[in-house]
Amino acid sequence: MSEDCKCNNHNHSANASGGAVYGLGVIGAAVFFIAKATTFWVGVLGFLKALVWPAILVFEALRALGA
C-alpha cells in the first residue's frame, strides 16, 4: 500500500439514522399540516412548514423558556 492512500475506516452508518428520523418527521408533519388544510394554498403552506418544523419547534421552545 502506498503512502498516498490513507484509508479511513470510519463507520458512517450512525450518521444516516439522523436523516432517516428527520425524513420520517417531515413526512409526518406534512401529513398533519395537509390534513388540516382547508384550501390548496394552505396545503402548500403546510408542506413548506413541514420542511422547516425543527426550526419552528426550537424557536417556540426557546420562546416559551423566555430566552
C-alpha positions as CSV (number, residue, x, y, z in Angstrom):
1,M,0.0,0.0,0.0
2,S,1.4,3.4,-0.9
3,E,1.8,6.4,1.4
4,D,-0.7,8.4,-0.8
5,C,-3.6,6.1,0.0
6,K,-4.7,6.9,3.5
7,C,-7.9,5.0,4.0
8,N,-10.1,6.0,6.9
9,N,-12.2,3.1,8.2
10,H,-14.9,5.2,9.9
11,N,-18.4,3.9,10.5
12,H,-20.8,6.4,8.8
13,S,-23.9,4.3,9.4
14,A,-24.7,6.2,12.6
15,N,-24.9,9.5,10.7
16,A,-27.6,8.2,8.4
17,S,-30.0,7.5,11.2
18,G,-30.5,11.2,11.9
19,G,-31.5,11.8,8.3
20,A,-34.0,8.9,8.5
21,V,-35.6,10.3,11.6
22,Y,-35.8,13.8,10.1
23,G,-37.3,12.3,6.9
24,L,-40.0,10.5,8.9
25,G,-40.7,13.6,10.8
26,V,-41.1,15.6,7.6
27,I,-43.5,13.1,6.2
28,G,-45.5,13.0,9.5
29,A,-45.6,16.8,9.7
30,A,-46.6,17.1,6.0
31,V,-49.5,14.6,6.6
32,F,-50.6,16.5,9.7
33,F,-50.5,20.0,8.1
34,I,-52.0,18.9,4.8
35,A,-54.8,17.1,6.6
36,K,-55.7,20.3,8.5
37,A,-55.6,22.4,5.3
38,T,-58.9,23.9,4.1
39,T,-57.7,25.1,0.7
40,F,-55.0,24.2,-1.8
41,W,-52.7,27.1,-0.8
42,V,-53.0,26.4,2.9
43,G,-51.9,22.8,2.0
44,V,-48.9,24.2,0.1
45,L,-48.0,26.3,3.1
46,G,-48.4,23.3,5.3
47,F,-45.9,21.3,3.2
48,L,-43.4,24.2,3.5
49,K,-44.0,24.3,7.2
50,A,-43.3,20.5,7.3
51,L,-39.9,21.1,5.8
52,V,-38.8,23.6,8.5
53,W,-40.7,22.2,11.5
54,P,-37.5,21.5,13.6
55,A,-36.6,25.2,13.4
56,I,-40.1,26.2,14.4
57,L,-40.0,23.7,17.3
58,V,-36.7,25.1,18.6
59,F,-37.9,28.7,18.2
60,E,-41.2,28.0,20.1
61,A,-39.3,26.1,22.8
62,L,-36.8,29.0,23.4
63,R,-39.7,31.5,23.3
64,A,-41.5,29.5,26.0
65,L,-38.4,29.5,28.1
66,G,-38.1,33.2,27.8
67,A,-34.7,33.1,26.2
